[in-house]
Amino acid sequence: MKRYRTNEYIDKENPTPGRRYRTEVLTESDDAKRLAGIFVILPAGDQVPYHYHASRESLIYILSGEGIEKVERQEFPVKAGDVLFMPANEKHTIINRSDKDIRYLEFYAPIERDFIEVDE
């Protein structure tokens, strides 16, 4: 078992202040064979490139902050406490238009990397 204490991620100092930070939090070293996870800090004014995944499905748990999840060119407000499901082949990005960081955990399967960037 691996336990995720959300306050540890909310309170974590950004090791790359003012820049996007991403680190793996669930890997094969945790005996995860078909599921992986990352923690992301998205600073004010930043966004993840618009993209999709050919086979990956994701659950994204917004830990703190608020922003916009753009899905298939449609914008949806998101905030701390929201959990998002992103199916494969759905184009999306998260945009931080606020003056505070957005922090989130994302768990996905399969574990293969298939980040395919596209034009908005």
VENPEHU-V489763 format. One line per field, one symbol per residue. ss: DSSP state (H for helix, E for strand, - for the rest). psi: psi as a letter, one per 20 degrees, with the letter a starting at -180 (. if undefined). A space follows every 50 residues. Layout:
ss->???
psi->???
This chain:
ss->-----HHHHHH---------EEEEEE-HHH-----EEEEEEE----E--- EEE---EEEEEEEE-EEEEEE--EEEEEE---EEEE-----EEEE----- -EEEEEEEE-----EEE---
psi->qppoohhhhhippoimpiqpppqpioahijkohjqrqqppoorpjrqqqp rrphipqqppoogqaqbpoppljpppqqrpiqppporqjoprqppojajq qppqpppqqriqplooprq.
